[in-house]
Each structure stands twice: as C-alpha cells, then as structure tokens.
C-alpha cells in the first residue's frame, strides 16, 4: 500500500528549522506535528510552538497539534495519584479532563491565527474541543478538525472496569470521553464542523500496558483502529443515518487527500488518478475483535462490536490486493507519496 509521513517536532533550534526545510524541499514531507502535552518528553512550550507555526507558514507545510494543556495534565496526574489515591486506569480520565483539551485547542488556534498559519487539530476527542474548532472556522480561520474512531464509538465508562487489562487497553490521550461528548463529536463530524476521521492508531499489548498496573501515569497510551476505521465509521455514521455514503468517502479519504496535497492522485476515482478503491458490501454482518483482526495484538478496543457492512475488496493502484479475506501483495510494492 502507498504511504506518506509527517514528522514530529519536539524541541526548537536553528538546526530543527533547517531540517524542516530539508524535509519539505528534498523529501516531500509536508506536515509537522507538535505536542502540547507529555511534559518533560514530547511537549513544546508556546514559544516553540510559535516558532514551529511560523516556520510551517514559510515552508508551505501544514502544522498539526496534539492539543492538551501539558502543565495542567501534569498537575492533574499528581493530584489524582497522590491526593485522591487513585492509581488505576480511572486516574487517566480524571487527570486529563475535557477542559484541558479545549483550552489547548483554543490556544493553538489563536496562536495560529496570530502567526497567519493554517492548523490541523488531531484527534479531537470531546465536545468542547470540537466547539473551539467550529467557532474558529466560523470566524474564517483556516482550521482543520480531525476526530478518530475511538471518539465516535466508545465512551469513558470502559476505564472504570475493575479488570486492569480490560480498562488499560482503552488508555489513550486525549482520553475517551463521555457518551454525551461522543455524541456531540459524531454530530460535529456529520455536520461538517469536523472535517475528517482518523485513528491515532498506536498499539501496546496487554503485557506492555501492565507497566502501569500500579500507576496509571505509566500505562502506555494508545489504542487500535487502523483496521477497524472504515467499518466503525460505516456503522456509527452511515448505518445510523447521520451521513451519506458520499460523505463517508469524504471524511475517510477525499478530505485527507486534499489537505495533504495528494489530490487528485488520491482521494477520487477519475481518469489519471491512482485507482485506489474499496468495495464495501453493506449486507455483510461481522463482529470486530481479536479473533477477527489481522494484528498480532492480544486485545482490541472494539471487541464484540457488531457491524453491518464489510470491506470485501481493496484495490491499490489498480491491483486487487485484498479480496474475500485473502491478501495478495508483493513486498516493496507500496510507494512513498510525497
């Protein structure tokens, strides 16, 4: 399968600025991601974010942000762990409330407006962050809002499971939000306030997740979704009557192709395009889970979820690479798409 890259910028210096230019001009990288969370590790401060936004504007690249207030999260983690004495996965949700995501989303948007750069907000998980994105777009700002499959299909009650392995598999950041917040995110995506659906696929098996068995702050963050995205989107949005099949194509394919400058080569069926096509049979019923997925993972956050509609065929650049449960690919045939 064809693929592309974005690069994470986790600090700032003259060398980072030069490297960004090299990546854009010589290697076809056209987006850079900044983390406003993970204090002491990946987090950039406001000065570094401003430098990064300005550099992206100069280079014609698209800046992305993981929007959570990292200082607030660190304070929340200490309070929940030490003062409340909560050490299990519930602490993850309690220490990273929706208000910290909304604040960072608003701040990143305002800084991008100040610099005059566009901004792509990744994995908007809650109602409040979706509202900040919608308000900015209403003002005419060049803001793109992405949400993910876990946000539209799950809710935070899963983190209250007394079984550590079951609860920990749902730990991701920003956290999965309440059912009401998830409903608002689905509505925002269906109504166009959010523009596209990703996965933020980052998986850790149950053994790796157990690193945080006695301290939720040490649970590796991430859930699956890359294999499940098309099916979950069909079930939660098309089958639910919230969007049309055409909108389904837009939020899962066309919008991303346009944003990352690979349209019309990708994201459409047209003469001269790459003939990347899926065939989805809406009459096929199936169930998601470990027994059905093709990952080595021993857990799946969509375990037992019933879906009406299944991808039966995948075509990549005119080649049938998946049909009726059989993979037909040649190692190395996938191309980097700058």
N, C-alpha and C positions, 0 to 999 in steps of 0.2 A: 504494500500500500504506500502511496505517496505521503509525504510528511513535511512539516516545517518546524521552525524553532522560534521561541522567544527567549531572551536572556534575562536573568535576574540581576539587578544592581543592588548590592547590599552595603555599599560604602561609597564615598565620593573622593576623588582626587583627579589631578590632571591626567594621570595615566588612564583612569576609568573613562574620562571624557574622550581621550584619544582612541581607546579601544572600541568605544561605541561607534566612532566614525569608521574605523576599520571594518567592524562587523556589518555596518549598513552598506558601505560602499564596495567592499570586496567579497562579502559573504552572503548578502541578501537577507540579513536579519532586519526586520522592520518593526519589531516591538520589544519593549523592555519593561520588566515588572519590578515594582518597588513594594516592599513590605513595610506597612506602618505598625506591624505587630512583631512578636518574637524578640522582645527586648534582650539585648546582650548577645544576640545571634544574627538574625537577618534584618532587624529593624533599621530603617533610616529615620533621621530626625527631619524636622521641617526644612532646615537649611539644605540638607542633602536632597530632599525631595524637590525643592525648588530648583536646585541646580540640574537635577535629572529631567524635570519637566522642560526647562529651558533648552537643554541640550537636545531632547527629542524634537522640540519645535524646530531647532536649527537644522536637524538632520532629516526632517520629514518622517520621523518614526512615531509610532503610537505608544504612549506611556500607559501602563496598566498599574493598578494599585490593589493590594490586599488591604482592605480598609477596616482596621480595628485600632483603637487607641492603645498602643503598646504599654504606655505608662499606667493607664487605667487597668489594663489586664493584669499587669504585674502586681499592682496594689490589691486587686480583687482576688488574685490567687493566694496571696499572703493572708488576707483576711479570712477567706473561706477555709483555708487549710489550718491556720493557727488559732483564729478566734472562734470560728464555728466548729472546728474539729471535724470537718468533712473531708475525707481522704479518697473516697471512691469516685467513680465517673460522674456522679451528680455535681461534684465540685467544678467540673469543666464548664457545664452550662451556667452554674450560679456565678462563676467568677468572670464570665465573658458575656454580660447581658447585652441585649439588643441596643441599648443606648450607646454603648461604646463603639459598636459598628456604625450606628447612624452618625455619631459625632465625627468619626474619622472619614466617613463618606462625604459629609458636608465640608469638612476641612480640605480634603483633597480636591474636591470640586472647586472650592473657592480659590485655592492656590493655582489650579489650572486656569481658571478664569483670569486671575491676576497676571499670569505669565502669557496667556493667549494661546495655550496649547489645548488640543483635544485630550480627552481622558477616557480610558476604558476601566470601569469598576468591575473587578472579577467577583464571582460567586457572591452576589448579593443574597443574603440568607433570610432577611427579615423585612417586615412591612415598613419599618422606619427608614431603612436604607433605600428601599425601593421608592419611598416617598421623596427622599432627598434627590434621587436621580430624576424622578419625574418632574420635580419642581425646577431643577436646573435646565432640563430640556424645554420646559415651558418658557423659561427666560430666554431661550435661544442659544444656550451653551452647547458646545459640541461634546456631549457626554454620552457614553455608551454604557448600558447596564446589562450585565450578564447574570443569570442565575443558573443553578445546577439541579440535576435530577434529585439529589437528596433533599433539597429545599422544597420541591413541589410534591414529593411523595411520602416524606417521613415527618414525624413530629418528636418533640423533645422528651416525651414520656419514656422513650426507649432507654434513656440514660438513667432512669430510676429502677431498672431491672436489678434485682438483688444478685443475680449471677454476673460476676465480674466480666467473664469472657463475652457474654451477650451484650452487656452495656458498653464495654470498651470498644467493641467493633464499630460503634456509631460515633466515636470521638473524632471530630474534625473541627477546623476553625475557618471562619466563624462557626459557632455551634449550630446544629439543627435547632430550629425554633419551634414555637408552639403551633398547634394545629391552626389557630386563628391567623397567626402570622403567615403560615404556609399558604393558607387560602388567599391571603392578600397578595402574596408573591405570584401565585398562579394567575390571579386576576390581572396583575400588572403585566405579566408576560403575554397573556392573551390579548390585553387591550393595547399593547404597544409601548407601555411605559418602560418596560424592559425589552431589550431587543433580541436576545438570543439565549440559547440553552447549552451550557457546557456540562462538565462532570467534576472537575477538580480531582480526577482520579489519582489517588495516592494511597497505595495499599500496604498494610502491615499485617502479617498473620497473627494468630492468637498468641503464639509464643512471644513474638515481638511486642505485642500490646501489653503483655504481662509485666513488662518493665515498670509499669506504673501501678501495679497491683496495690501498693501501699501508699501511693502518692499520685493523684490524678494529674499532677503537673508533668509527670514523666511518661504518660501514655503517648506513644507516637500518634501524631494527628494525621488522619486520612481515612477515606472510605473508597469503595469501588464504585464504578459507574460507566466505564468506557464501553463495556459490552452491553450494558443494560439501557443506556440512554435512549436509543431510538424506540425501544419497547415501552419504557416508562412514560416517555413523552406522548406516545400514541394513546396509551391507556388513560393517563391523567388529564390530557388536554383534548384530544380528538374524540375518543370514546365518551368523554364527559360532556361533549357538546360545547366546549369553550373556544375551540379554534377549528378552522377548516383544514383539510389535507394540504391545501396550498400554503397556509400559514405554518403548518408543520414543516414543510420544506424550507420555508424562510428562516424559522428560528433554529433549525438544526443544520442548515447548510448554506443557503444563499447569503444570509446576512454576514456570516463569518468570512465567506469568500470575498465579499466586497470590502469588509473592514481591513482585512489583511492583504489586500491588493493582489488577489489571485483570481478575481472575477474578470472576464467570463471564462477563463480557462477552467476554473472550478465553480461549482455552485449553480450551474444551469445546464439544461440539455439543449444544445444548439450546435449548428454546423461549426466546426473548428474547435469546439470545447473538448474536454478530455474523456467524455463518456464514462463518468463515474456515476453509477446508478445503483439504487437498491430496489428490489421488488418486495413489497410488504403485502402479505395476504391477510386481510382483516378477518377472515373466517377461522383462522387457526388459533386455538386456545393452547396456552402453555403456562408453565409455572417457573418463576425465577428461583435461583438458589444454587448452592454448592454442587448439587447433583446435575445441574444443567449447564453451569458456566464452563468456560474453557480456560480458566485461570488456574494456577497452582494454589490459589488461596483456599484456606480451610474454613473461611467464613464468607458471608455475603449479606450486606445490609438489606437486600430485598428478598431475603429468604421467605419462600412461600407465597410471594405476591403473584396473583393470577392475572394474566394478560390475555386480552382478546386482540390478536393481531401479531404476526411474526414475520420477520425478515427471512425470506426463503432463498433469495438470490442476491449476491453482491457482484457488481461489475466494476472493475478498475481499469480505466483507460481502454475500455472495450473488451477486456478479458474477463471471463467468468471466473472469479476467484473463490466463490462460495455458492454452493447450490445443494439444497436438500440435506444440509448437515455435513457436507463434505468440503474440506478446504483444498484448494488447488492453486498453490502459489509456488513461485521459484525464488529461492533465497537471493536477495540482492536486486530483485526486480523493482522494488519501491524506489522512488526518486525524491530527492530533496527539492522542494518547490520554493524558490526564493521570492 
